[in-house]
Amino acid sequence: MRRERGVGLVQLIITLAILGFVGVMLAKCMPSYLEFFSVKKMFAAMEHCGMAEKIGAQNVFREQPVRQTSTLLAIRHAAAILGDSCPRCGGTESGGSKQGGLYYVI
């Protein structure tokens, strides 16, 4: 009796499941990857052409080792320019804190 050669049904299902998993992971991770490197290239281009000096280092908010710091730095900078009192939210202390916690209305 000759043994059959080729891909069996179980092997095909396992291979398709692995390829499907890799495809889903790529579809989820690729937009973040592309966005990160496009922003990184934009900052490098700003420094190369001298735009960072024109804007001023205090107005460029790079991400720090702690996540989401660039947004927080930008909000604090805007609060320093516009002032801290807000009639709608009851006012906040300097730095955006209200009763010990972060409180921002955007």
C-alpha positions as CSV (number, residue, x, y, z in Angstrom):
1,M,0.0,0.0,0.0
2,R,1.3,3.4,-0.9
3,R,1.3,6.2,1.6
4,E,-0.4,9.4,0.5
5,R,1.7,12.6,0.2
6,G,0.7,16.2,0.5
7,V,-1.0,18.4,3.0
8,G,-3.7,16.9,5.1
9,L,-6.9,18.6,6.3
10,V,-5.6,19.0,9.9
11,Q,-2.3,20.5,8.7
12,L,-4.1,22.9,6.4
13,I,-6.4,24.1,9.2
14,I,-3.5,24.6,11.6
15,T,-1.5,26.5,9.0
16,L,-4.5,28.7,8.1
17,A,-5.1,29.4,11.8
18,I,-1.5,30.5,12.3
19,L,-1.5,32.6,9.2
20,G,-4.8,34.2,10.3
21,F,-3.4,35.0,13.7
22,V,-0.3,36.6,12.2
23,G,-2.5,38.6,9.8
24,V,-4.7,39.9,12.6
25,M,-1.7,40.9,14.7
26,L,-0.2,42.7,11.8
27,A,-3.4,44.5,11.0
28,K,-3.7,45.6,14.7
29,C,0.0,46.6,15.2
30,M,0.9,48.1,11.8
31,P,-1.1,51.4,12.1
32,S,0.5,52.2,15.5
33,Y,4.0,51.3,14.1
34,L,3.5,53.5,11.0
35,E,2.1,56.4,13.1
36,F,5.0,56.2,15.6
37,F,7.7,56.3,12.9
38,S,5.9,59.0,10.9
39,V,5.9,61.2,13.9
40,K,9.5,60.4,14.6
41,K,10.4,61.3,11.1
42,M,8.4,64.6,11.4
43,F,10.4,65.6,14.5
44,A,13.6,64.8,12.8
45,A,12.6,66.9,9.8
46,M,11.6,69.8,12.1
47,E,15.0,69.7,13.7
48,H,16.9,69.3,10.4
49,C,15.2,72.3,8.7
50,G,15.4,74.5,11.7
51,M,11.7,74.7,12.4
52,A,12.1,73.5,16.0
53,E,14.3,76.6,16.7
54,K,11.7,78.9,15.1
55,I,8.8,77.4,17.1
56,G,10.8,77.2,20.3
57,A,11.8,74.2,22.4
58,Q,9.1,75.1,25.0
59,N,6.4,74.7,22.4
60,V,7.5,71.2,21.2
61,F,6.2,68.5,23.4
62,R,8.1,65.2,23.0
63,E,7.0,62.0,24.6
64,Q,9.0,61.2,27.8
65,P,9.8,57.7,29.1
66,V,6.5,57.8,31.0
67,R,3.6,57.3,28.6
68,Q,1.2,60.1,27.6
69,T,3.4,62.9,29.0
70,S,3.4,64.9,25.8
71,T,-0.3,65.5,26.0
72,L,-0.1,66.4,29.7
73,L,2.8,68.8,29.0
74,A,0.8,70.4,26.2
75,I,-2.3,70.9,28.4
76,R,-0.2,72.4,31.2
77,H,1.4,74.8,28.7
78,A,-2.0,75.8,27.4
79,A,-3.2,76.3,30.9
80,A,-0.2,78.5,31.7
81,I,-0.9,80.7,28.6
82,L,-4.7,80.9,29.1
83,G,-4.9,81.0,32.8
84,D,-6.1,78.5,35.4
85,S,-9.6,79.8,36.2
86,C,-12.5,78.1,34.5
87,P,-16.0,79.3,35.3
88,R,-17.6,76.1,33.9
89,C,-15.7,73.6,36.0
90,G,-15.3,75.6,39.1
91,G,-11.7,76.5,38.6
92,T,-8.6,74.4,39.0
93,E,-5.4,74.9,40.9
94,S,-2.1,75.5,39.1
95,G,-1.0,72.5,37.0
96,G,-4.6,71.3,36.4
97,S,-5.2,69.5,39.7
98,K,-8.5,69.7,41.5
99,Q,-8.6,68.3,45.0
100,G,-5.5,66.2,44.5
101,G,-6.5,64.5,41.2
102,L,-6.0,65.4,37.6
103,Y,-9.0,67.3,36.2
104,Y,-9.0,68.4,32.5
105,V,-11.9,69.4,30.4
106,I,-11.1,69.5,26.7
